[in-house]
Amino acid sequence: MRTFLLIHLVLLATTVPQGLSQVHSLDEWDVHDPDRPQPTMVTPGDLISSPAPSDAIVLFDGTHFNEWTHTNEDSVQWQVINNYMEVVPGSGHIQTTRSFGDVQLHIEWATPNSGTGQDSGNSGVYLMSTYEVQVLNSYNNPTYPDGQAASLYGQYPPLVNASRPPLEWQAYDIVFRRPHFEEDGQLKSPARVTVFHNGVLVQDNVILTGPTDHKSRPPYRAHEERLPILLQDHNEPTRFRNIWIRDLEHHSN
């Protein structure tokens, strides 16, 4: 299966020059290698809170959790305060009541002004409950590069660090293309992700090697074609607002 995956990575990478450079970088560094170069810090432009387009599903409008549930299907124990949701540490992850495959996702977030390293506003946006775009205070807060804000956790640091200070609102705009599997469970084509952080391109159609994980890069395992979006409780009171999603599988050519 490893050989099969590598063949697909090479074939797909030839169509995405920047993604190719990020794929090659995985061969050079161990997972969470502290010696991996830190992305250059850039100052993003002013945040524009993007309203949902007409064909989007609004997942959170600042008033209720109707589109969300605890991962064990209990009610959400996070708080709604001043038009945002806030993680209640220890209450558990939440996920969408609907499932998705290929998507465009907009989500705004802010971290508390506390802690250091991985203990400063840590959370995550999991596509298909499996593939994580890291949420973290990465403004003058060093950590391993493949675990900072806008990294694809354990795989790709962002191209640049476009973070704002803690307590300030930030935005991710994510385009995710799901993996495809053969009937026998073998990988047919891997997942691909593009991320804009505060309007700055930080992941350029990169090819995921499999699920994101802590201290490992596990291989793909066949899963359903549509799964929920998950937001992580990592024991930090991180905030989220203005979450909307477009189902791109309904717009395929």
C-alpha positions in Angstrom: 0.0 0.0 0.0 2.9 2.3 0.7 4.2 1.9 -2.9 0.7 2.6 -4.2 0.4 5.8 -2.1 3.8 7.1 -3.3 2.9 6.6 -6.9 -0.2 8.6 -6.4 1.7 11.4 -4.6 4.1 11.7 -7.5 1.4 11.7 -10.1 -0.8 14.3 -8.4 2.1 16.5 -7.3 3.2 17.1 -10.9 0.0 19.2 -11.4 0.5 21.4 -8.3 4.0 23.0 -8.2 3.8 24.4 -4.7 2.2 21.3 -3.3 5.1 19.3 -4.8 7.6 21.3 -2.8 5.6 20.6 0.4 5.3 16.9 -0.4 9.1 16.7 -0.8 9.6 18.4 2.5 8.0 15.5 4.3 10.9 13.3 3.4 13.4 15.7 5.1 11.9 16.1 8.6 10.6 13.9 11.4 7.1 14.4 12.7 7.1 17.5 15.0 10.8 18.0 14.4 11.8 21.1 16.5 14.7 21.8 14.1 12.4 22.2 11.1 12.6 25.8 9.8 10.0 28.2 11.2 7.7 29.8 8.6 8.4 33.4 7.9 6.1 35.8 9.9 3.9 38.0 7.7 1.4 40.7 8.7 -2.1 40.0 7.2 -4.4 42.7 6.0 -7.5 43.7 8.0 -9.9 40.9 8.7 -13.1 41.0 6.7 -15.7 38.7 8.2 -17.0 37.0 5.1 -20.8 36.5 5.0 -22.1 33.1 3.7 -22.9 33.0 0.0 -26.4 31.9 -1.0 -25.5 28.3 -1.6 -23.7 27.8 1.7 -25.0 26.0 4.8 -24.6 28.2 7.8 -23.1 26.0 10.6 -23.0 28.6 13.2 -24.5 32.1 13.1 -23.7 33.1 16.7 -27.0 32.0 18.3 -27.3 28.2 18.7 -25.8 24.8 18.2 -28.6 23.4 16.0 -26.0 22.2 13.4 -23.7 20.6 16.1 -23.6 17.7 18.5 -21.2 16.2 20.9 -19.2 13.4 19.3 -21.1 10.9 21.4 -24.3 12.5 20.1 -25.1 14.2 23.4 -26.0 17.9 23.4 -23.1 20.4 23.1 -21.7 21.7 26.4 -19.7 24.6 24.9 -20.9 28.2 25.5 -22.5 30.7 23.2 -21.3 34.2 24.2 -21.6 37.5 22.3 -22.2 35.8 19.0 -19.4 33.3 19.3 -19.0 29.8 20.6 -16.4 29.0 23.2 -14.8 25.7 24.2 -15.6 24.6 27.7 -12.4 22.8 28.6 -13.0 19.1 29.3 -16.5 19.0 27.8 -15.5 17.1 24.7 -15.2 17.6 20.9 -18.2 18.7 18.8 -19.1 17.7 15.3 -21.6 18.8 12.7 -24.9 16.9 12.5 -24.5 16.7 8.7 -21.7 14.9 6.9 -19.5 16.3 4.1 -16.9 15.2 1.5 -15.5 17.9 -0.8 -16.1 21.3 0.8 -15.3 25.0 0.9 -15.2 25.9 4.6 -15.1 29.4 6.2 -14.4 29.6 10.0 -13.3 32.4 12.3 -11.5 31.8 15.6 -9.7 33.5 18.4 -7.3 32.1 21.1 -7.0 33.1 24.7 -4.0 35.1 25.8 -2.5 32.4 28.0 -0.1 29.5 28.0 2.9 28.8 25.7 3.7 26.3 22.9 1.0 23.7 22.3 -0.9 24.9 25.4 -1.9 28.3 24.0 -5.3 28.2 22.4 -4.9 24.7 21.0 -7.8 23.4 19.0 -8.3 22.0 15.5 -10.6 22.0 12.5 -11.0 18.4 11.4 -12.2 17.8 7.8 -14.1 14.5 7.7 -13.4 14.2 11.5 -9.9 13.0 10.4 -7.7 15.6 8.7 -6.8 18.5 11.0 -6.0 22.1 10.3 -4.4 23.2 13.5 -5.8 26.1 15.6 -3.2 27.6 17.9 -1.8 30.9 19.2 1.2 31.2 16.9 1.9 34.9 17.3 5.3 35.1 18.9 4.7 31.6 20.4 7.2 29.1 19.0 6.3 25.4 18.7 7.2 22.7 16.3 6.3 24.0 12.8 4.0 21.2 11.7 1.9 21.9 14.8 1.5 25.7 14.6 -1.6 27.6 13.4 -2.6 26.7 9.9 -0.4 23.6 9.7 -1.8 20.3 8.5 -1.0 18.7 11.8 2.1 16.5 11.8 2.6 16.9 8.0 2.8 20.4 6.6 3.7 23.7 8.3 2.1 26.7 6.7 4.0 28.4 3.9 4.1 31.5 6.1 2.9 32.4 9.6 0.0 34.9 9.1 -1.2 34.8 12.7 -2.7 37.7 14.6 -2.2 38.2 18.3 -4.3 36.2 20.8 -7.8 37.5 21.5 -8.0 38.9 17.9 -10.3 37.2 15.4 -8.7 35.2 12.6 -10.1 33.4 9.7 -9.5 30.2 7.8 -10.8 29.6 4.3 -10.3 25.9 3.4 -10.9 24.0 0.2 -10.8 20.2 0.9 -11.0 17.4 -1.6 -11.6 14.1 0.0 -9.7 10.9 -0.6 -11.1 8.2 -2.8 -10.8 4.5 -2.2 -11.2 1.4 -4.4 -13.9 -1.2 -3.5 -11.3 -3.3 -1.8 -10.2 -0.4 0.4 -7.0 0.5 -1.4 -6.3 4.2 -1.9 -7.4 5.4 -5.3 -6.5 9.1 -4.8 -5.4 11.0 -1.6 -7.0 14.0 0.0 -5.9 17.5 -1.0 -6.2 20.7 1.0 -5.8 24.4 0.3 -5.9 26.9 3.2 -6.0 30.7 3.4 -5.2 32.1 6.8 -6.4 35.7 7.3 -6.5 36.0 3.5 -3.0 34.6 3.0 -2.3 31.4 1.1 -0.6 29.0 3.5 -1.4 25.5 2.1 -1.4 25.3 -1.6 -3.3 22.2 -2.8 -1.1 19.9 -0.7 -1.5 16.2 -0.8 -2.1 14.5 2.6 -0.2 11.3 3.3 -3.1 10.0 5.4 -4.9 11.0 8.6 -3.2 13.7 10.7 -2.0 12.5 14.1 0.3 13.2 17.0 3.9 12.0 16.6 3.0 9.8 13.6 1.9 9.8 10.0 -0.5 6.9 9.7 -1.5 5.5 6.3 -4.9 5.9 4.8 -7.6 3.6 5.8 -10.8 3.4 3.8 -13.7 5.4 5.3 -17.1 6.7 4.4 -17.4 9.2 1.5 -19.0 11.8 3.8 -18.2 12.5 7.4 -18.8 15.3 9.9 -16.6 18.4 10.4 -15.2 18.2 14.0 -14.0 21.0 16.3 -11.5 19.9 19.0 -11.7 20.5 22.7 -8.0 20.6 23.7 -8.7 22.0 27.2 -8.4 25.6 26.0 -11.2 28.2 25.9 -10.8 28.9 22.2 -13.6 30.7 20.4 -15.3 30.2 17.0 -17.8 32.3 15.0 -19.2 32.8 11.5 -18.9 29.2 10.3 -20.3 28.3 6.9 -19.7 25.6 4.3 -20.3 24.9 0.7 -20.8 21.3 -0.4 -18.6 21.1 -3.5 -19.8 17.7 -4.5 -23.0 19.3 -5.5 -21.1 21.6 -7.9 -18.9 19.0 -9.7 -18.6 19.2 -13.4 
